Amino acid sequence: MSRRALNDLPPDTFDDGHAAAFEDADESDASLTAEPSAEIDFDFEPGAVQAGTEVIRRFWNTLPVSPGVYRMFDHKGDVLYVGKAKNLKARVGSYARGQAHSNRIARMISQTAAMEFVTTATETEALLLEANLIKQLKPRFNVLMRDDKSFPYILVTEDGPAPQIVKHRGARRRKGNYYGPFASVWAVNRTVNALQRAFLLRTCTDSYYENRTRPCLLYQIKRCSGPCTGEIGTEDYAAMADSARAFLAGKSNAVKDRMRTEMQAASEAMEFERAARFRDRIAALSAIQGVQGVNTQGVEEADVFALDEQGGQFCIEVFFFRNFQNWGNRAYFPKADRSMTADEVLGSFIGQFYDDKPAPRVVLTSHAIEDAELVGAALSSRVEYRVEIHRPLRGERKNLVEYAQRNAKEALARRLADTASQGKLLTALGQALGLDKTPRRVEVYDNSHIMGTNAVGGMIVAGPTGFMKQYYRTFNIKSEELTPGDDFGMMREVLQRRFKRLVKDAPRNAPEAAVAAAEGGAPEPVPEADAMDADAFPAWPDLVLIDGGKGQLEAARAAIAAIGVEDVPLVGIAKGRDRDAGRETFFVPGKPAFKLPPRDPTLYFIQRLRDEAHRFAIGTHRAKRKREMTKNPLDEIAGVGPSRKRALLHHFGTVKAIERAAYEDLAKAPGVNAATARAVYDFFHAGA
């Protein structure tokens, strides 16, 4: 199976048919014993392990002796584990012998009700497919990346006459050279700003560039060379773009030496202004290299992975080095069973980390991972060079790993301290609001609009580790029946949409889902995440906070009650007199309103939650309002793409002129056919 074939498979390719496998499996081979080992430390019924072993034995009997990927499912149809094997029959057989399993493996076997398999041509392809499936399915017993946000890159384009330098995140569809990854957008912005000063490359969009009639402000402040209006020749601009590519590709010293030579020549020719420009450009390049936290002499391109483990939790610190420069670092906190070794966690993490991004030539690790050569071969198959995975024991590389490991240790210590503090605050919050248990998932809702226009609702989520931004949601208010500015109606719409989706995607009535899975149907989502795994973040909120008083709270209560949800605690937070913080009044259905003492830590915590919801809602509203203000009416006309829109604007100058133009004038515009002219004319004169 090729890498392209794996990526082209639809998302549900691996989700159907496992329930029917119970009836299709042949009888197991008698050479495998089904008796559980006496060495297993059971914290569950031994009979469950034996039942799971019997299931695995039935599938083992017909497995081929070839590489592939296997998946284990529980009786609800949820994926328990994804693994790869050089020999599927031997690997799966190791689960069925019941000998010397760890507690984690025994638990996994005890919950196994079905299995599925995909054979591959090589073990390398199996490794790639395993990483794909783990990220897609998030099995309970695998190591899981909790933060899978893509990294930003710098892109120097090649699809136009004047190359553009921009920050880029996501798929690499645009033609050009990509440099990175950078650990943060801040690092990209700082580097792009310095490169602008050094090479005077444009950062504007193509449409802005093509419609300029005079240089913009960036040209005036010497941050762009003005290719849009011919202030610099095409060949000279291309030479500067090549210099920028060379600098980003690691030839920084050669670029700076060439600039120094030109500066000296300009000075000797008494062209002091030109010499000063070269001086400033050299200083900008030096600034990029001078602020690095770790300076390397012999490591041109490498990613450094260092793992630390404390209290059953793991932290993996990743440093990125490109062109002898440190391009930042990021800490990850993968979810893994406490019984897993550091080598296993790090090896699984690296496979998932590079599933959607190219690996550098060198990957340095703090632990010797299993199958390092196989993982290196798998990563090399995606790029045009050999990827080396190495655990250094001496020299500069070892110093880099030790530096990363110190950062991992400190990051994990901070996280554990923050988690303990957050846990205390959540406990105090539950007690202050009279909840039966400490909330693990707190959702806060707020609306934002100006006289009903561009109305949006925002939902933020807080949990044991702080604000859980991956669960934030925005709601564009869609109802046409609402009176502009009807805050109660907006809150009803937001809560109804949120809980209707929640009831559909994560129903609390688990039996129906189990029956559907047993009958061979598509498995329903898990009813409650923490019913399946005590460490999983729940899908349902334990507490809902509404930014508003009694009216807002009643609207929220009625909205979710109409869906049949009546057991989710709701609390309204009304601002104090003159909207002063510290004088908030709290409303709970069926209870009298109350206030918390001033300077109470719980009150400060609630204010933080409310302010975050307010910030998120207002930010979303402003972004929507900005899009509406800059919206081009031509974008709404079907059949008018970028090229024809550009042709119309070039010919008429402004959208107002296009709107006033007669059909005959539109049809005469270069690059505009009769059908397009008719569509544009009808759009602007529909009510005439």
C-alpha positions in Angstrom: 0.0 0.0 0.0 1.5 3.3 -1.1 1.7 6.4 1.0 -0.6 8.2 -1.5 -3.1 5.4 -1.2 -3.1 5.7 2.6 -3.8 9.4 2.5 -6.6 9.0 -0.2 -8.6 6.6 1.9 -11.9 8.1 3.2 -12.2 8.8 6.9 -14.7 5.9 7.5 -12.6 3.3 5.7 -11.5 1.7 8.9 -14.7 2.2 10.9 -17.1 -0.3 9.5 -17.6 -4.0 9.6 -15.7 -4.9 12.8 -18.9 -6.0 14.6 -19.7 -8.6 11.9 -16.3 -10.1 12.4 -17.6 -12.1 15.4 -19.5 -14.4 13.0 -16.9 -14.7 10.3 -13.9 -15.6 12.5 -12.8 -19.3 12.3 -12.2 -21.4 15.3 -8.9 -20.7 17.0 -5.8 -22.9 16.9 -5.4 -25.2 19.9 -1.7 -24.4 20.1 -2.5 -21.1 21.8 -3.5 -21.4 25.4 -6.4 -19.2 26.6 -5.5 -19.4 30.2 -4.4 -16.0 31.6 -1.0 -15.8 33.1 -0.6 -15.9 36.9 1.8 -13.0 36.6 -0.9 -10.5 35.6 -1.7 -8.0 38.4 -5.5 -7.9 37.9 -7.5 -4.8 38.9 -10.4 -6.3 37.0 -12.1 -9.7 36.6 -9.6 -12.4 35.3 -12.5 -13.9 33.4 -12.7 -10.8 31.2 -9.1 -11.3 30.2 -9.9 -14.9 29.2 -12.9 -13.8 27.2 -10.8 -11.2 25.4 -8.1 -13.7 24.7 -10.6 -16.1 23.1 -11.7 -13.3 20.8 -8.1 -12.6 19.7 -7.4 -16.3 19.2 -10.3 -16.6 16.7 -8.8 -13.8 14.6 -5.3 -15.1 15.0 -6.1 -18.4 13.2 -6.6 -16.8 9.8 -3.9 -14.0 9.9 -1.2 -13.9 7.2 2.5 -13.9 8.0 3.0 -10.4 6.6 3.4 -6.8 7.7 0.4 -4.8 8.6 -1.7 -2.8 11.1 -4.2 -4.2 13.6 -6.9 -2.5 15.6 -8.7 -3.7 18.7 -12.4 -2.7 19.4 -14.5 -2.9 22.5 -18.2 -4.0 22.5 -19.4 -0.5 21.7 -17.3 -0.3 18.6 -14.8 2.1 20.0 -11.1 1.7 19.0 -9.0 0.5 22.0 -5.6 0.2 20.3 -3.8 0.6 17.0 -0.6 -1.3 16.4 1.8 -2.2 13.6 3.6 -5.5 13.1 6.3 -6.9 10.8 4.5 -10.2 11.2 0.8 -9.9 12.0 0.3 -13.5 13.0 3.2 -13.5 15.4 2.4 -10.1 16.9 -1.3 -10.8 17.5 -0.4 -14.3 18.8 1.6 -12.7 21.6 -1.7 -11.2 23.0 -3.4 -14.6 22.9 -0.9 -16.6 24.9 -1.7 -14.7 28.1 1.9 -14.7 29.4 3.5 -12.0 31.4 1.3 -9.2 30.2 1.5 -5.8 31.9 -1.5 -4.5 33.7 -2.2 -2.1 30.8 -2.1 -4.8 28.2 -4.2 -7.1 30.3 -6.9 -4.4 30.6 -6.8 -3.9 26.9 -7.2 -7.6 26.2 -10.1 -7.8 28.7 -12.0 -5.1 26.8 -11.4 -6.5 23.3 -14.5 -7.6 21.5 -13.4 -7.5 17.8 -10.3 -6.8 15.7 -9.6 -5.5 12.2 -6.5 -5.8 10.1 -4.8 -4.0 7.1 -1.9 -5.7 5.4 0.9 -3.6 3.8 3.8 -4.3 1.5 6.5 -3.4 4.0 6.9 -2.7 7.7 7.7 1.0 6.8 4.2 1.4 5.3 2.7 -0.2 8.4 4.4 2.3 10.6 3.1 5.2 8.5 -0.4 3.8 8.5 -0.3 3.3 12.3 0.6 6.9 12.9 -2.2 8.0 10.6 -4.8 5.9 12.4 -3.7 6.9 15.9 -4.1 10.6 15.1 -7.4 10.0 13.4 -9.0 7.5 15.8 -7.3 8.5 19.1 -7.4 5.0 20.7 -7.6 4.8 24.4 -4.5 2.7 25.0 -2.1 4.4 22.6 0.1 7.4 23.2 -1.8 10.4 22.0 -0.6 13.9 21.1 -2.9 16.3 22.9 -1.7 19.5 21.1 -1.7 18.8 17.3 -1.7 22.4 16.1 0.2 22.9 12.9 3.4 24.8 12.9 3.9 28.1 11.1 6.4 28.4 8.2 7.9 31.2 6.1 6.9 31.0 2.4 8.8 32.8 -0.4 6.4 32.4 -3.4 7.3 31.5 -7.0 3.9 31.9 -8.7 4.2 35.5 -9.7 6.5 38.1 -11.2 7.4 39.5 -7.8 8.0 36.9 -5.1 6.1 37.5 -1.9 7.3 36.6 1.7 4.6 35.6 4.1 3.9 33.4 7.1 2.1 30.1 6.2 0.3 27.5 8.1 -1.4 24.4 6.7 -1.2 22.4 3.4 1.6 23.4 1.0 -0.5 24.0 -2.1 1.1 27.2 -3.2 4.2 27.1 -5.4 7.3 28.4 -3.5 10.0 27.7 -1.0 8.9 26.8 2.6 11.2 27.4 5.6 10.5 26.1 9.1 9.0 25.0 11.2 8.9 27.8 13.7 7.7 27.1 17.2 5.4 30.1 17.3 3.8 32.8 15.2 5.8 35.4 17.2 9.0 33.8 15.9 7.8 33.9 12.3 6.6 37.5 12.6 9.9 38.6 14.1 11.9 36.9 11.3 9.6 38.2 8.5 9.9 41.7 9.8 13.7 41.4 9.9 13.8 39.9 6.4 11.6 42.8 5.1 14.2 45.3 6.4 17.1 43.2 5.0 15.7 42.2 1.5 12.8 44.7 1.0 10.5 41.9 -0.2 6.7 42.6 -0.5 4.3 41.0 2.0 1.0 42.3 0.4 -1.5 40.1 -1.3 -1.6 39.5 -5.0 -4.8 41.5 -5.5 -3.4 44.5 -3.5 -0.1 44.3 -5.5 -1.8 44.2 -8.9 -4.0 47.2 -8.2 -1.4 49.6 -6.9 -0.9 52.9 -8.8 1.7 54.3 -6.4 4.0 52.8 -3.7 2.4 52.0 -0.3 3.6 53.1 3.1 6.0 50.2 3.4 8.0 51.6 0.6 8.2 55.0 2.3 9.5 53.5 5.5 12.0 51.3 3.6 10.4 48.0 4.3 9.6 47.2 0.6 11.4 48.0 -2.6 8.1 48.8 -4.5 8.0 46.3 -7.3 4.3 47.0 -7.7 4.9 50.3 -9.4 8.3 49.6 -11.0 10.4 51.3 -8.3 12.8 48.4 -8.7 13.5 46.4 -11.8 12.3 42.8 -12.2 15.9 41.4 -12.3 17.1 43.4 -9.3 14.0 42.3 -7.3 14.5 38.7 -8.3 18.1 38.9 -7.1 17.0 40.2 -3.7 14.5 37.3 -3.5 17.3 34.8 -4.3 19.4 36.4 -1.5 16.5 35.9 1.0 16.1 32.2 -0.1 19.9 31.7 0.4 19.8 33.2 3.8 16.8 31.1 4.9 18.5 28.0 3.4 21.5 28.4 5.6 23.9 30.5 3.5 23.7 33.4 5.9 27.4 34.1 6.0 27.7 34.3 2.2 24.8 36.7 2.0 26.2 39.0 4.7 29.7 38.9 3.1 28.2 40.0 -0.2 26.3 42.8 1.5 29.4 44.0 3.3 31.3 44.0 -0.1 28.6 46.1 -1.7 28.5 48.5 1.4 32.2 49.0 1.1 32.0 49.7 -2.6 29.2 52.2 -2.1 31.2 53.9 0.6 34.3 54.2 -1.5 32.2 55.6 -4.3 30.9 58.2 -1.7 27.3 56.9 -2.1 26.8 57.1 1.6 23.0 56.7 1.6 23.3 53.5 -0.4 26.0 52.3 2.0 23.8 53.1 5.0 21.0 51.0 3.5 23.3 48.0 3.3 24.5 48.7 6.8 20.9 48.6 8.0 20.2 45.4 6.1 23.2 43.7 7.6 22.1 44.7 11.1 18.6 43.3 10.4 20.1 39.9 9.5 22.4 39.9 12.5 19.3 40.6 14.7 17.7 37.3 13.5 20.8 35.3 14.5 21.6 37.3 17.6 18.5 36.6 19.7 18.7 32.8 19.7 18.4 31.1 23.0 20.8 28.4 22.0 23.7 29.0 19.6 24.9 26.0 17.6 28.2 25.6 15.7 28.0 22.2 14.2 24.2 21.5 14.0 22.8 23.0 10.9 19.4 21.2 10.7 17.9 19.1 13.5 14.9 18.6 15.7 15.6 17.8 19.3 13.2 15.7 21.4 13.6 15.4 25.1 11.3 13.6 27.5 10.7 14.0 31.2 8.4 12.0 33.4 7.0 13.0 36.9 4.1 11.5 38.8 2.9 9.4 35.9 2.8 12.3 33.5 5.0 13.0 30.5 6.4 16.1 28.9 8.2 16.2 25.6 10.1 19.3 24.7 10.8 19.9 21.0 13.5 22.3 19.8 13.9 23.3 16.1 17.3 24.1 14.6 17.6 25.3 11.1 20.5 27.0 9.3 22.5 26.9 12.6 19.7 28.9 14.2 17.3 28.1 17.0 13.8 28.6 15.6 12.0 28.0 18.9 10.7 25.2 21.0 7.3 23.8 22.1 6.3 21.6 25.0 3.9 18.7 24.5 2.1 16.7 27.2 1.1 13.4 25.5 -1.5 11.1 27.1 0.0 7.7 27.9 -0.5 4.9 30.3 1.7 5.2 33.4 3.0 1.7 32.8 4.6 2.7 29.5 8.3 3.4 29.5 9.9 6.6 28.3 11.3 4.9 25.2 7.8 3.7 24.2 6.2 7.1 24.7 8.9 9.0 22.8 9.0 6.5 19.9 5.2 6.6 19.4 5.1 10.4 19.8 7.8 11.0 17.1 5.8 8.8 14.6 2.7 10.9 15.1 4.6 14.2 15.2 5.9 13.8 11.6 2.7 12.3 10.2 1.8 15.7 8.5 5.1 17.5 8.3 8.6 16.7 6.8 11.4 15.6 9.1 14.8 17.3 9.1 18.0 15.4 8.3 18.8 14.8 11.9 16.4 13.9 14.8 18.1 13.9 18.2 16.4 12.1 21.1 16.9 11.9 24.9 16.1 8.2 24.9 17.0 5.4 22.6 13.7 4.7 20.9 12.7 1.2 19.7 13.0 0.6 15.9 14.9 3.9 15.4 16.2 2.7 12.0 12.7 1.7 10.9 11.3 5.1 11.9 14.1 6.8 10.2 13.4 4.8 7.0 9.7 5.7 7.2 10.5 9.4 7.5 13.1 9.2 4.7 10.5 7.8 2.4 8.6 11.1 2.5 11.5 13.4 1.7 14.4 13.4 -0.8 17.1 12.9 1.8 18.1 10.4 4.5 16.7 11.1 8.0 18.9 10.0 10.9 17.4 9.4 14.3 20.1 9.4 16.9 20.6 9.6 20.7 23.8 11.5 21.2 26.2 10.5 24.0 28.8 13.3 23.7 29.6 16.6 22.2 27.5 19.5 21.2 24.5 17.3 20.2 24.4 15.9 23.7 24.5 19.4 25.2 21.5 20.3 23.0 19.5 17.3 24.2 20.4 18.0 27.9 19.3 21.6 27.4 16.0 20.5 26.0 15.6 17.9 28.8 16.0 20.7 31.4 13.3 22.6 29.7 11.0 19.6 29.6 11.6 19.0 33.3 10.8 22.7 34.1 7.7 22.7 31.8 6.3 19.6 33.4 6.9 21.0 36.9 5.0 24.1 36.0 2.2 22.1 34.5 1.8 20.0 37.6 1.8 23.1 39.8 -0.8 24.8 37.6 -2.9 21.7 37.5 -2.9 21.4 41.3 -3.8 25.1 41.7 -6.5 24.8 39.0 -7.9 21.7 40.8 -8.2 23.6 44.0 -10.0 26.5 42.3 -12.4 24.1 40.6 -13.1 22.4 43.9 -13.8 25.8 45.5 -16.0 26.8 42.6 -18.1 23.7 43.0 -18.5 24.3 46.7 -19.3 28.0 46.3 -22.1 27.3 43.8 -23.5 24.3 45.7 -22.6 21.5 43.2 -22.6 17.9 44.2 -19.1 17.3 42.8 -16.1 19.2 41.6 -16.6 20.3 38.0 -14.2 19.0 35.4 -15.6 20.8 32.4 -16.9 24.4 32.8 -18.5 26.1 29.8 -19.0 29.9 29.8 -21.2 31.7 27.2 -21.4 35.3 26.1 -22.8 37.2 23.1 -21.4 40.2 21.2 -23.0 42.5 18.7 -23.6 46.2 17.8 -27.3 47.0 17.7 -27.9 43.4 16.6 -25.5 43.5 13.6 -22.8 40.9 13.2 -24.1 39.1 16.2 -22.1 36.1 17.4 -22.1 33.9 20.5 -19.0 32.6 22.1 -18.3 29.5 24.2 -15.1 29.0 26.2 -14.2 25.9 28.1 -12.1 25.5 31.3 -10.9 22.3 32.8 -8.3 20.8 35.2 -5.4 22.2 33.1 -6.8 25.7 32.6 -8.5 27.2 29.5 -9.1 24.4 26.9 -8.9 26.5 23.8 -9.2 23.5 21.5 -12.8 23.2 22.7 -13.8 26.9 22.2 -16.7 27.4 19.8 -18.3 30.4 18.0 -21.9 30.7 16.9 -23.1 33.0 14.2 -26.6 34.1 15.1 -28.7 32.9 12.2 -32.3 33.3 13.3 -34.2 35.9 11.2 -37.0 36.1 13.7 -35.0 37.7 16.4 -35.4 41.4 17.1 -32.1 43.2 16.6 -30.4 43.4 20.0 -32.5 40.6 21.6 -29.9 39.2 24.0 -32.3 36.7 25.4 -33.2 35.3 22.0 -29.5 35.1 21.0 -28.7 33.1 24.2 -31.6 30.7 23.5 -30.3 30.1 20.0 -26.7 29.5 21.1 -27.7 27.1 23.9 -30.1 25.2 21.7 -27.6 24.7 18.9 -24.9 23.7 21.4 -26.9 21.1 23.3 -28.7 19.7 20.2 -25.3 18.9 18.7 -24.1 17.5 22.0 -27.1 15.2 22.4 -26.5 14.0 18.8 -22.7 13.5 19.0 -22.3 12.3 22.6 -25.7 10.9 23.8 -25.8 9.9 27.4 -27.9 6.8 26.8 -25.2 4.3 26.0 -27.3 1.1 25.5 -28.6 2.1 22.1 -25.0 2.7 20.9 -23.9 -0.7 22.1 -26.9 -2.4 20.4 -26.2 -0.6 17.1 -22.6 -1.7 17.2 -23.5 -5.3 18.0 -25.9 -5.4 15.1 -23.2 -4.3 12.7 -24.3 -0.7 12.3 -22.1 2.3 12.6 -21.0 2.8 16.2 -22.5 5.7 17.9 -20.2 8.2 19.8 -19.3 7.5 23.3 -22.0 8.7 25.8 -19.6 10.2 28.3 -15.9 10.5 27.9 -15.1 10.0 31.5 -17.4 6.9 31.7 -14.9 5.3 29.4 -11.7 6.7 30.8 -11.2 8.5 34.0 -8.4 10.7 32.5 -10.5 11.7 29.4 -11.9 15.2 29.2 -15.7 14.9 29.4 -17.9 16.0 26.4 -20.7 17.2 28.7 -20.3 20.2 30.9 -20.4 19.8 34.7 -21.3 23.5 35.0 -22.5 26.2 32.6 -21.9 29.9 33.4 -24.0 32.5 31.6 -22.7 36.1 31.4 -26.0 37.8 32.3 -28.6 38.1 35.0 -31.9 36.3 35.7 -33.4 37.0 32.3 -30.4 35.5 30.5 -30.3 32.5 32.8 -34.0 31.8 32.3 -33.6 31.9 28.5 -30.7 29.5 28.8 -32.6 27.1 31.1 -35.7 27.1 28.8 -33.5 26.5 25.8 -31.9 23.3 27.0 -35.0 22.1 28.8 -36.8 22.1 25.5 -34.2 19.6 24.3 -34.8 17.4 27.3 -31.6 18.4 29.2 -32.4 19.3 32.7 -29.5 18.0 34.8 -26.7 20.4 33.8 -26.1 23.1 36.5 -26.7 26.6 35.2 -25.4 29.8 36.9 -26.0 33.4 35.8 -23.4 36.1 36.6 -24.8 39.6 36.7 -22.4 42.5 36.8 -22.5 44.7 39.8 -23.6 48.3 40.1 -21.7 50.5 37.6 -20.4 47.2 36.2 -17.7 47.1 38.9 -15.8 43.8 39.2 -16.2 42.3 42.7 -19.9 43.1 43.1 -21.3 40.3 40.9 -24.6 38.7 41.8 -25.0 35.0 41.1 -28.3 33.4 40.1 -29.0 29.7 40.4 -32.4 28.2 39.3 -34.6 27.5 42.3 -32.3 29.3 44.8 -32.1 32.9 46.0 -29.5 35.2 44.4 -26.3 35.6 46.3 -22.9 37.3 46.3 -19.4 36.0 47.1 -17.2 37.9 49.6 -14.9 40.5 48.1 -11.3 39.3 47.5 -12.5 35.7 47.5 -10.1 33.6 45.3 -13.2 31.8 43.9 -14.7 35.2 42.9 -11.5 36.1 41.1 -11.5 32.7 39.3 -15.1 33.3 38.1 -14.2 36.8 36.9 -11.3 35.3 34.9 -13.7 32.8 33.3 -16.2 35.5 32.5 -13.6 37.9 31.1 -12.2 35.2 28.9 -15.6 34.5 27.5 -16.1 38.3 27.0 -12.7 38.6 25.2 -13.4 35.6 23.0 -16.9 36.8 21.9 -15.8 40.4 21.3 -12.8 39.2 19.3 -15.0 37.0 17.1 -17.5 39.8 16.6 -14.8 42.3 15.6 -13.3 39.8 13.1 -16.7 39.3 11.5 -17.4 43.0 11.4 -14.0 43.6 9.7 -14.8 41.0 7.1 -18.1 42.6 6.4 -16.6 46.0 6.1 -14.0 44.9 3.6 -16.3 42.6 1.7 -16.3 43.1 -2.1 -19.8 42.8 -3.7 -18.2 41.1 -6.7 -17.4 38.1 -4.4 -21.2 37.4 -4.2 -21.7 37.1 -8.0 -21.7 33.5 -9.2 -19.3 32.9 -12.1 -17.1 35.9 -11.4 -13.7 34.5 -10.3 -10.5 36.3 -9.3 -9.3 36.8 -12.9 -12.6 38.4 -14.2 -13.0 40.4 -11.0 -9.4 41.7 -11.6 -10.3 42.5 -15.2 -13.4 44.5 -14.2 -11.5 46.5 -11.6 -8.6 47.2 -13.9 -11.1 48.5 -16.6 -13.5 50.5 -14.4 -11.3 51.3 -11.4 -13.8 50.9 -8.6 -16.8 48.8 -7.6 -19.0 51.9 -7.7 -18.1 52.4 -11.4 -18.9 48.8 -12.2 -22.3 49.2 -10.4 -23.2 52.2 -12.5 -21.9 50.8 -15.8 -24.4 49.7 -18.6 -24.5 46.2 -19.8 -22.8 47.2 -23.1 -19.9 48.8 -21.2 -19.5 45.7 -19.1 -19.4 43.5 -22.1 -16.6 45.6 -23.7 -14.3 45.2 -20.8 -11.2 43.1 -21.7 -11.5 39.5 -20.4 -15.2 39.7 -19.7 -17.6 37.7 -21.8 -21.3 38.3 -22.4 -22.5 35.9 -19.8 -20.3 37.5 -17.1 -21.4 41.0 -18.1 -25.0 39.9 -17.9 -24.5 38.3 -14.4 -22.8 41.4 -13.1 -25.4 43.8 -14.5 -28.3 41.7 -13.2 -26.7 41.5 -9.8 -26.5 45.3 -9.4 -29.9 46.0 -11.1 -32.0 43.2 -9.7 -34.5 45.7 -8.1 -34.6 48.1 -11.0 
